[in-house]
């Protein structure tokens, strides 16, 4: 089990509060006073960022989800850095959220306050206070975890030297907002959701809205893969009707048509995800991601970053349409406009949004060099001059996942 810390009374951005906010967290490496690196997990990740031999209540993709990046001798070298990763409020891996116990001794359910990325950041700041860590060398995160890292530069600019937002942007675009809305409707229209109150002993509810949650995750998987990667991995190939899973009913005409590899992949992953994640938490966390806007409360993204005088590495992937290269460049431009030192590395990848999780050989070098040397790092930008000023802040890195 991961250690937990009680942060006491916590008021959320929505104005509601809980009497005692608990965060589950993991630490790796020794703290020497100025070497702390906060790793911010993505939507359904956990505090268990690395160490496959560790045992806690995480499972599947949430367990050791960045083990290729974090660890002794790896890109975020735990021989050199003290890594902290906390499960965010609203999630279901030990931190306070809909699944955790409320004041009445029952799960909070949808009585838990709405959460924001800003809430995650403030809770992390209080966790670090409890751990005796006043200052971060860096905050690193992918996807909505990248938004979390950005929020450190915005809310606590004097508490972090470097930020690494990976495969992220200042906000979601309309297409992604639409797909996230459909995913939530898949959960809330499942009869077993029961208005969010499915934690009791009613056998009619079984394990909650597992089918709706599985469908929501299937939509997510389509968002995380690129068109070309899906074509290469699945094409139009048939898996055969024997491969069809019984978690979803098939229409009467299905026997005449092929059950395709892509359907099999989605059904399997949706089913497995519903076994490990809480449906209400999925609703809460997607709302937090959808509502995030770096410029909120400011005149612009650059204005929001104006107080941050550290360095930033923005990392984007060409096949990612969830957070595009253009969104990454817009984010980098906001740092530049705010007179920040920033490099934007673009990885040529056909994989899609999940590239930051599955291409460690291309993510690791720039992250490692940036943590060590900032924008002067050789794998970050090869155009830095001797005084450290970049002649070009845009540093393409051409790679491909499907080279074998």
C-alpha positions, 0 to 999 in steps of 0.5 A: 500500500502507498503511504498517505498523508492527511492534509486536514480541512481543504476548500476546493475551487468550487467553494465546497470543502472536506474536513480531511483531505487525504493524499496517497503518494510515492517517493523515490530516491533521497532528498538532498534539499534541492533535487525534488522532482514532482511527477504529475500523473495523467487522467487515470494514472496513479502515484505508482509511477515506477518500480514494478516490484512495488505492491499496492492497490493499483493495477493495469496501466496505473501500476508503474506507468512510467517505469521506463522513465523514472528510476535508477540510471533512467531519464529521471534518475532516482540516484540523483533526484528525489521523485514525488508522485501523488494520486490527485484528489478525485481519483480512486487510488488512495486519495480522497475522492468519490470512492473514499469514505465520507463523514457518514462512514459511507463513500462520498459518491457524487457528494464529493466536491467538484475538483479542478487541476488547480485543486490538485496543485494546491493539494500537492503544495500542502503534501510537499510541505508535510514532506519537508520539501519547500522547493521543486527542481522540476514539475513534470507531467503528460497530458492532463498531468502536463496541465498540472505541471503548468499550474505549478508555474502559474500558481507557485512560480517561486516554488519550481525552477523547471516545468516539463509539460508533455503532450499537453496544451493550455486547454482542450479544443472543442472536438476533445470536449465533445468526445469527453462529454459523450464518454461521460454520458456513456457512464451516466446513462448506464442504469447501474450508475444509479445517480452515482450511488452504486457503492451499496449492497444492491445486487441489481447494481452489480459492480456499478456502471461497468458497461458505461465506464468501459464505453467511456474508456473505449472513446478515450482509447480512440482519442489516444491513438492516431489514425495511422497507428490504428490502421497499422495496428488493426486495419480492417482485419477480422478477429473472428466471432469466437474472440467477441467478449460477452461484456457487450451485447451484439446486434442480431446482424452481427453474425453475418459481419466480421468482428474486427481486431479493432473492436476486440482491442476496444472491448478488451481494454474497456472491460479491463479498465472497468475492473480497476477504475471508479466510474464517478472518479472518471466523471470528476477527473474528465471534468477537471481536465475539460475545465482547465484553462491556463489563462483563467483569471488572467488576460492571456496564457503569457500573462498567466506565466509572467511570474515564472522566471524558470525554464520550460521544456514543451514536448509534442508529438506529430501524431497526437490530435488530442493535444496537437503540435500546434497547441504545444507551439502555442504554449511555448510561444506563451512562455516566450512572450512572458520572457521565459526560457523555453524549448519546444521539442517535436517528436515525429511519431505516428503513435498518437497521444499515448506516445509519451507513455510508450516511446521512452527512448525518445521522451527520456533524452530531452527530459534527462538533459533538460533536468540537468542543464535546462534549455542548454541540454543537448537533446533539448535544443542543439541551437543554444549559444554559449551564453545559453540564449536559444537562437531557435526555441523550436527544436524538432526531434524526428522519431518513429515508433513503428520502425520495426 
